């Protein structure tokens, strides 16, 4: 986006309210918006603003919102006078936040980046500090925050080489947007260097590591885990987690190969978007597989070959049950998903080549033997077959846990960097 294009963007933002509403209508028709809360996307508040200081976190989707949960919980414990607002842009992340945000924190959908929605949102919520997560930067909102002299912080900042190349074509726009943050906490040295070249002020830029490295283990229902373990006694399982379209086919192909030597093996298939579960189950059933579908209340058991776990917030359960997990978004070009989640729960990690969202994490895990790259159904099947040996899976899981636990101080570093800014409003 050149400076000229940025000016056009702001011009559209000022007069684009009508088009924004039509866009929302199309998204509602496609099932991508919560109809009862769609007004929030135009800045109409769905909740009253509590009295007192308010910190606003924006996290684009599921991964980003989960990464800030521990920080939100810590701030609420350390600073009970401060309320916290979390915004996200997807229905799935909204459901997760509703289930997991602590008392004193609330969720709203992020408003579209048109001026009327942005101003309506800020007029109501009046945040004392705005914290943005990772890499989703909306020019109109950031400009309006600066106009109102509301401090802005970019935490868990991530800038891939591909994104950097795009930003370099618009140096003036990059400097205006990235250089406007009062504090930037970068995940890694490469990101810090790229942000500096794009206009981040050196005094505002610090290396913190990734909050995803230090997140607490995913929650689970221990009673349910014990029930499932009892049903699966003597049965081998593996998991394909957070899969995207195209990856289920690869995982199922690999599963068929492994079952030639392990005929009782069960695949726990966890689609990234749970609403795809029924369609996946129907397709697999038509192919002749014995399939269970969790959203329909079907229990996993030895009578099944594939169990589609299409419910929200249960990855912690499946990682605890499966000794081997393939992490999706990595055999298709979706950037991969968080490997520290299975690493913290004792599951050996397999991944494809597309892991740009977690390059450092997968690099460290691979170097220490905590993760292994696969490229297709054949290599996935070979790795799963090898790791069904308990000793092999345990050695790999231990190496992964060592790497994951080494990042546990990231949360401390982030909280310490935020403290001087929050001290000003915590009165």
C-alpha positions in Angstrom: 0.0 0.0 0.0 1.7 3.2 -1.2 1.1 6.5 0.6 -1.3 7.4 -2.2 -3.1 4.1 -1.8 -3.2 4.7 2.0 -4.9 8.1 1.3 -7.4 6.4 -0.9 -8.0 3.8 1.8 -8.8 6.5 4.3 -11.0 8.2 1.9 -13.0 5.0 1.3 -13.1 4.4 5.0 -14.7 7.8 5.5 -17.5 7.1 3.0 -17.6 3.3 2.8 -20.3 2.6 5.4 -22.9 1.5 2.9 -20.5 -0.9 1.2 -19.4 -2.2 4.6 -23.1 -3.1 5.5 -23.5 -4.9 2.1 -20.3 -6.8 2.8 -21.8 -7.9 6.2 -25.0 -9.0 4.5 -23.0 -11.3 2.2 -21.0 -12.7 5.2 -24.3 -13.3 7.1 -25.6 -15.2 4.1 -22.4 -17.3 4.1 -22.7 -18.1 7.8 -19.6 -16.1 8.7 -21.2 -13.6 11.1 -23.1 -14.0 14.3 -26.5 -12.6 13.3 -27.5 -11.6 16.8 -24.2 -9.6 17.3 -23.6 -8.3 13.8 -24.1 -4.7 15.0 -20.8 -5.0 16.8 -19.1 -5.2 13.4 -20.4 -1.7 12.7 -19.2 -0.5 16.1 -22.6 -0.8 17.9 -21.7 -2.0 21.4 -23.2 -5.2 22.6 -22.2 -4.5 26.3 -22.0 -1.5 28.5 -18.6 -0.1 29.3 -17.6 -0.7 32.9 -16.4 2.3 34.9 -12.7 2.7 35.4 -9.6 2.0 33.4 -10.0 -0.4 30.4 -7.3 -2.2 28.4 -8.3 -3.3 24.9 -6.7 -6.4 23.3 -7.3 -7.1 19.6 -6.6 -10.6 18.4 -7.7 -11.5 14.9 -8.7 -15.2 15.3 -8.4 -18.4 17.3 -4.7 -18.7 17.6 -4.0 -15.1 18.4 -6.8 -15.0 21.0 -5.6 -18.1 22.7 -2.1 -16.7 22.9 -3.2 -13.8 25.0 -5.4 -15.6 27.5 -2.6 -16.2 30.1 -1.6 -12.5 29.8 -5.2 -11.4 30.3 -5.6 -13.6 33.3 -2.3 -12.3 34.8 -3.3 -8.7 34.3 -6.7 -9.3 35.9 -5.1 -10.9 39.0 -2.3 -8.3 39.3 -4.5 -5.2 38.5 -8.1 -6.0 39.5 -9.1 -2.3 39.1 -8.5 -2.6 35.3 -11.2 -4.1 33.0 -10.2 -5.9 29.8 -11.9 -5.9 26.5 -10.9 -8.5 23.9 -12.0 -8.2 20.2 -11.7 -10.9 17.5 -13.1 -11.2 14.1 -14.4 -14.8 13.8 -17.4 -16.7 15.3 -15.1 -19.5 16.5 -12.8 -17.2 18.4 -15.8 -15.5 20.0 -17.1 -18.8 21.3 -13.7 -19.6 22.8 -13.4 -16.3 24.5 -16.8 -16.6 25.9 -15.8 -19.9 27.5 -12.3 -18.9 28.7 -12.1 -15.2 29.5 -11.7 -14.6 33.3 -14.1 -12.4 35.3 -13.6 -8.8 34.6 -12.8 -9.4 30.9 -15.3 -9.3 28.1 -15.5 -10.0 24.3 -16.8 -8.0 21.4 -16.5 -8.5 17.6 -13.9 -6.2 16.0 -15.6 -3.4 14.0 -15.0 -3.1 10.3 -12.3 -0.6 9.4 -14.6 2.1 8.2 -14.6 5.4 10.0 -18.2 5.4 11.2 -17.8 2.0 12.8 -14.4 2.8 14.2 -15.5 6.1 15.8 -18.7 4.5 17.2 -16.6 1.7 18.8 -14.0 4.1 20.3 -16.6 6.6 21.5 -18.3 3.9 23.5 -15.3 1.9 24.8 -12.8 4.7 25.3 -9.9 2.3 25.9 -7.0 3.7 27.9 -4.5 1.4 26.1 -4.9 -0.6 22.9 -2.9 -3.8 22.5 -2.8 -5.4 19.0 -1.6 -9.0 18.6 0.7 -10.4 15.9 0.3 -8.9 12.5 -3.3 -7.7 11.7 -2.9 -3.9 11.3 -6.0 -1.9 10.3 -5.0 1.6 9.2 -8.2 3.5 10.0 -8.4 2.2 13.6 -4.7 2.9 14.2 -5.0 6.4 12.8 -8.0 7.2 15.0 -6.3 5.8 18.1 -3.4 8.1 17.4 -5.7 11.1 16.8 -7.2 10.4 20.3 -3.8 10.0 21.8 -4.6 6.5 23.0 -1.3 4.5 23.5 -0.9 1.6 21.1 1.1 -1.5 21.6 1.9 -4.4 19.2 2.5 -7.5 21.2 3.6 -10.9 19.9 4.6 -9.1 16.7 5.3 -11.4 13.8 6.5 -10.3 10.3 7.2 -13.1 7.8 9.6 -12.6 4.9 6.6 -12.7 2.5 4.8 -9.9 4.4 8.0 -7.9 4.7 8.5 -8.0 0.9 5.0 -6.6 0.5 5.4 -3.8 3.0 8.7 -2.8 1.4 6.8 -1.6 -1.7 5.1 1.0 0.5 7.8 2.5 2.7 5.9 5.7 3.6 2.7 3.8 4.5 4.7 1.3 6.5 6.5 4.0 8.4 3.2 5.7 9.2 1.5 2.6 10.4 4.3 0.6 12.1 6.2 3.7 13.3 3.1 4.9 15.1 3.2 2.2 17.8 4.3 3.3 21.3 5.7 -0.1 22.1 6.4 -3.2 19.9 7.3 -6.6 21.4 8.6 -8.9 18.7 8.5 -12.6 18.7 12.0 -13.1 17.2 15.0 -11.3 15.9 14.0 -11.6 12.2 10.7 -9.9 12.9 12.4 -7.2 15.0 14.9 -6.4 12.2 12.1 -6.3 9.6 10.0 -4.0 11.7 12.9 -1.7 12.2 13.5 -1.5 8.5 9.9 -0.7 8.0 9.9 2.3 10.4 9.6 1.0 13.9 11.3 3.4 16.3 14.3 1.6 17.9 13.4 2.9 21.3 10.0 1.3 21.1 11.1 -2.1 19.8 12.0 -5.0 22.1 12.4 -8.8 21.7 10.0 -10.7 23.9 9.6 -14.2 22.3 6.2 -15.6 21.4 3.4 -15.7 23.9 2.4 -19.0 22.3 5.7 -20.4 23.6 4.6 -19.8 27.2 0.9 -20.5 27.1 -0.5 -22.8 29.8 -1.4 -26.3 28.7 -4.7 -26.5 26.9 -7.6 -27.3 29.3 -9.5 -30.6 29.2 -12.2 -32.5 31.1 -10.2 -35.0 33.1 -13.3 -37.2 33.8 -13.9 -37.4 30.1 -10.3 -38.3 29.4 -10.5 -41.2 31.8 -13.8 -42.4 30.2 -12.3 -42.3 26.8 -9.1 -44.0 28.0 -11.1 -46.8 29.4 -13.1 -47.3 26.2 -9.8 -47.3 24.2 -7.9 -49.7 26.5 -5.6 -51.7 24.3 -6.4 -49.6 21.1 -3.8 -47.5 19.4 -4.8 -44.0 18.2 -3.2 -41.0 16.5 -4.4 -37.5 15.9 -4.6 -35.2 12.9 -5.2 -31.8 14.5 -6.4 -28.5 13.1 -6.6 -29.8 9.6 -7.6 -27.7 6.6 -9.3 -28.8 3.3 -7.0 -31.1 1.4 -5.2 -32.3 4.6 -8.0 -34.7 5.7 -7.5 -36.6 2.5 -3.8 -36.9 3.1 -4.3 -38.0 6.7 -6.9 -40.6 5.7 -4.7 -41.9 3.0 -1.8 -42.3 5.5 -4.2 -43.9 8.0 -5.2 -46.5 5.4 -1.5 -47.4 4.9 -0.8 -47.7 8.6 -3.8 -49.9 9.2 -2.3 -52.5 6.9 0.1 -53.4 9.7 -2.0 -51.9 12.6 -5.6 -53.0 11.7 -7.2 -51.7 14.9 -5.7 -48.2 14.7 -8.1 -45.2 15.1 -7.5 -41.8 13.6 -8.9 -38.8 15.7 -9.5 -36.2 13.0 -9.9 -32.6 14.4 -10.8 -30.1 11.6 -9.6 -26.6 12.2 -13.1 -25.3 11.6 -15.5 -27.6 13.5 -18.5 -26.7 11.2 -16.8 -28.8 8.5 -17.2 -31.9 10.7 -20.5 -33.3 9.3 -19.4 -32.9 5.7 -16.1 -34.7 6.4 -17.9 -37.5 8.2 -20.4 -37.9 5.4 -17.7 -38.1 2.8 -15.6 -40.6 4.7 -18.7 -42.8 5.4 -19.4 -42.8 1.6 -15.9 -44.0 1.1 -16.6 -47.0 3.3 -14.9 -45.9 6.5 -16.5 -46.6 9.9 -16.8 -43.0 11.3 -17.9 -41.5 14.6 -18.9 -37.8 14.8 -18.4 -36.1 18.2 -20.9 -33.2 17.6 -23.6 -35.8 17.2 -22.8 -37.3 20.6 -21.2 -40.4 19.2 -18.6 -41.9 21.5 -15.1 -42.9 20.3 -14.6 -46.6 20.5 -13.0 -49.7 19.0 -15.8 -50.1 16.5 -14.6 -47.0 14.6 -11.7 -46.5 12.3 -11.9 -42.6 12.2 -13.4 -40.3 14.8 -14.2 -36.8 13.6 -13.8 -34.6 16.7 -15.7 -31.5 15.5 -16.3 -29.8 18.8 -14.8 -26.5 20.0 -12.1 -26.3 22.7 -11.2 -30.0 23.1 -7.7 -30.1 21.5 -6.3 -30.5 25.0 -8.2 -33.7 25.4 -7.1 -35.2 22.2 -3.4 -34.3 22.6 -3.5 -36.0 26.0 -5.0 -39.1 24.5 -3.0 -39.4 21.3 0.7 -40.3 21.6 1.3 -39.0 18.0 -0.2 -35.8 16.4 0.1 -34.4 13.0 -0.4 -30.6 13.2 -2.5 -29.3 10.3 -2.2 -26.1 8.2 1.2 -27.4 7.3 0.6 -29.7 4.3 -1.4 -26.9 2.6 0.0 -23.4 2.5 -1.8 -22.1 5.7 1.3 -21.3 7.7 0.9 -24.1 10.3 -0.5 -24.1 13.8 1.0 -23.9 17.3 3.3 -26.9 18.0 3.8 -26.0 21.6 0.2 -27.1 22.4 0.9 -30.8 21.7 4.5 -30.4 23.0 3.2 -29.4 26.4 0.9 -32.4 26.6 3.2 -35.3 25.7 2.2 -35.9 22.1 4.9 -36.5 19.4 4.7 -33.9 16.6 4.5 -34.4 12.9 4.2 -31.4 10.5 4.3 -30.5 6.8 6.6 -28.0 5.2 4.3 -24.9 5.4 5.0 -23.5 8.9 5.8 -19.9 8.3 3.5 -18.8 11.2 5.8 -20.7 13.6 9.2 -20.9 11.8 11.3 -20.5 15.0 9.2 -22.9 17.0 9.3 -25.7 14.4 13.0 -25.0 13.8 13.9 -25.5 17.5 11.7 -28.6 17.8 13.2 -30.1 14.6 16.8 -29.5 15.8 16.2 -31.2 19.1 14.2 -34.1 17.7 10.9 -32.9 19.1 9.1 -32.6 15.7 9.5 -34.3 12.3 8.6 -33.0 8.9 6.5 -35.0 6.5 5.6 -34.2 2.9 2.8 -36.5 1.8 0.7 -39.4 2.8 3.5 -41.9 2.4 6.0 -40.1 4.6 3.2 -39.3 7.1 2.3 -43.0 7.2 5.9 -44.1 7.7 6.4 -41.7 10.6 3.1 -42.6 12.3 4.0 -46.3 12.0 7.4 -45.7 13.6 6.0 -43.6 16.4 3.3 -46.1 17.3 6.2 -47.7 19.2 5.8 -46.2 22.7 9.5 -45.8 23.2 9.9 -43.8 20.0 6.9 -41.6 20.7 8.0 -41.0 24.3 11.6 -39.9 23.3 10.2 -37.5 20.7 7.6 -36.1 23.1 10.2 -35.6 25.8 12.4 -33.6 23.4 9.4 -31.4 22.4 8.4 -30.8 26.1 12.0 -29.6 26.8 11.8 -27.0 24.1 8.2 -25.9 25.0 9.1 -25.5 28.7 12.1 -23.3 27.9 9.9 -20.5 26.6 7.9 -20.2 29.9 9.4 -16.9 30.8 8.0 -15.1 27.8 4.9 -14.1 29.7 7.1 -12.5 32.4 9.0 -10.4 29.8 5.8 -9.2 28.2 4.2 -8.3 31.5 7.3 -6.4 32.6 7.4 -4.4 29.4 3.8 -3.4 29.7 4.0 -2.5 33.4 5.2 1.1 33.0 2.4 1.9 30.6 -0.2 0.2 32.7 1.0 1.9 35.9 -0.2 5.2 34.5 -3.8 4.1 34.2 -4.0 1.8 37.3 -5.0 4.3 39.9 
